[in-house]
Amino acid sequence: MKKGSEQIYEALKKRIVAGHYTAGTQLKESHLAQDMGVSRTPVRVALKRLIEDGLAVAEGGRGVFVARWTRWDIEEMFRLRIRLEPFAARLAAERMDPKMLEKLKQCNDQMARAIDAMGEDSGAINAIQAANSTFHHLLLDAAGSQRLRMMLETMIDMPIITRSFFLYDQEDLRRSLQHHKDLLMALSLKQGDLAEQIMSVHLLMASQRFMSRRMDSL
């Protein structure tokens, strides 16, 4: 099947988020086109979208590179999420249905098992990150707003955030999971105000933990 720019974009985005391409790596059209078995045109369109999303930067005539993150970039990202994602939680509560509620509960259960396995299972951190990411993406699905999705999806998947779970201990992660459980309760009751407040606290605490533990290493 012929690959379009959307498929190329999703594939490159996954590689960046997974750390296959690290910050500062040059994304060469010709190499990517050859690697993916496509012409350079869909690659060029995909790279343009990655730049628009903030995952890549165009540096003059030098080419396109995976974005590096400054302290300001990270603070801005958290501020935007704190403004937008609580509203998504409110919408999700208002539109919640039993099937989506069960999917969110399964994410929490997966996250709980992985947290319990920390120290014994080398894949626990990756499992925690995956369950957390799925939980937040499902909330966007439940919110039902394409505009919110476009603004938030890339921020949720920012590589510097998704690959930082190793910084946290079990106590940190259990607190985060408790926020998820509290949010699930608000969603089940269709309490939009409460869901919005819980998500605000969740993101504020996440930003404080991240900044205090990560910034010294940047």
N, C-alpha and C positions, 0 to 999 in steps of 0.2 A: 504493500500500500504506500502511495506517495505521501511523504511527510510534508505538512504545511508549517507555516511560521508558528502557529499556536503550539503544535507538538514540539517543535524545536525549542520554543520559549520554555515550555514546561520542563523539558528534559534538562536544559541548561540551569533553570532555576533550582531544580532538585539537586543538581551537582554542586551548585554554590552553597545551598543550605546544608548539604551533607558534608561539606568541607573538601570535596574532590578538587575544587579550584579554591585555593586560599587567597586571602586579601593581597592585592597587588599582582595577581596572575594575569597575564595578557590573554585576551580572548580573540584569537586570530580567526577571521572569517574563513580563510582558505583551509586552515587546519580543521576547524570545526565542521566545515562542509564535507571535507574528505572523511572525517571520522564518522559522520552521521549519514553519509551516502546521499547527500543532497546538493543542490546548487547553492551558490553563495547568497542568492536573493532571500530565501526564507531565513537564513542565518542572520543576514543584515537586519531584517525586520525584527527578529527575536532579540538581537542585541540592543536595538533601539528601545524596545519595551523594558529590557533589564535596566537600561539607563534611566528611563522614566520612573521605574520602581525604586531607584536608588541602590540597586544591587550591583550596578556597574557604573563606571565613569568613562567619558571620552576625554582623553588628554591630548588636546591639540591635534597635531598630525602624527602623534605616536601610536594611536590606536585606542582600543577599548580594554579596560582593566577591571578586575573585580574590585569593588569599592573597599576602601579602608575606613574604619570607624573612629571618629574622634569623640572626646568626652561630650562635646556639644551635640553631635549626631545622636548619641545614645540618650542624652537627657531629653532632646526634642522628641525622639521616638516614644519614650515613656510618657511624656506630657500629652502627646497626641492620643496614645492609647487610653490614658486616664480620662481624656475628654470624650472619646468616641465609644470605647468598648462597654462602659456601663450603660450607655443608651442602647447598645445592641442587646445587652442582657435584659433590659426593660422590655424591649420589643419581643425578645424570645419568650419571656414570661407570659406576655399577653397572648402569644400565638402558640404556646406549648401544647403538644399532644402526647399521649401515652407512649407512642412508638419512639419519638425523639427522646423522651424522658428516660426510657430504658437504655437507649444508646449511650446517653450521658452517664448513666449509672454504671454501665459496663466499663466505660473509660476510667471512672473512679476506682472500680474494683481492680482493673489492670494496674493502675498506678499504685494502689495500696499493696498489691502483691509484690510489685517490683521494689517498692520502698522497703518492705520487710526482707527482701532478698539481698539488699545492699551488703557488701562485704563477703558474700558467698557466691554471688552470680556476677561474672564480669560484664554481662550484658544488661544488668539492672538499670544503669543510668540511661542507656539508650532507650530502654523500655519505658522508663519514667518520662523522658522527653517526648517520645512518640505518643504516649497516652495523653499527656498534657496538651500537646499540639492538636491532637484529634478533638479533645474536649472543647478547646477554644474555637476550632473551625466548625464544629457541630453547632455551637451557639450562634455563629454567624449564619449557618443554614437556617436555624430556627427563627432568627430575627427576620429573615425574608426580605432584606434590603440589599439590592445589588450595589447601590452607592456605598453603603457601609462596607460591604465586602471588598469593593475595589480599594477603599482607603485603608482597611485594616489587615487584609490578608497578608500582604507583604511584610507588614510590621510584625505580625505574629511569627512569621517565618524568618526573621532576621538572623543570619548565621551567628552573629556574635552573641545573641540571646539563646538560640536553640542549642548551641554547643557549650553553654556555660553551666549546665546542670552538675558537672563534676565539682563545682565550687561549694555546693551545698551539702550539709550533713542530713542525717535522717530527721532530726528535729525540725530543721528548716522545711524539709519536704512534707513532713506530716502536717505542719501548720498550713502549708499551701493546699494540701489535700483537704484539710478541714474547711477551708474557704470554699472549695469545690462542692463539698457536701452541704454546706450551708446554702450555697447558691442553688443546688439541686432542690433543697427544701422550698426555697422561695419560688422556684420555677414550677414545682408541683402544685403550689398553692395559687399560681398565677398572680403573685404579688410583685408587680413591676417595680414599685418604689423600693421594696426590700432587695430585689435582685440587683437593681442599679447601685444601691448603697454597698452591698457585699462586694460587687465587682470593683467598685472604686477603692475599697479598703484592700482588696486582694492585689490590685495593680500597684497601689501606693507602697505597700509593704514589699512587693516584689522588686520595685524600682530601688527602694532603700537598701535592700539586701544586696542586690546586684551591684549598685554603685559602691557600696562599702567594701565588697569582697573582690570586685573585678578591677576597679579603676587603677589600683596601685600597680597592676601588671601590664597596663596599656602603655 
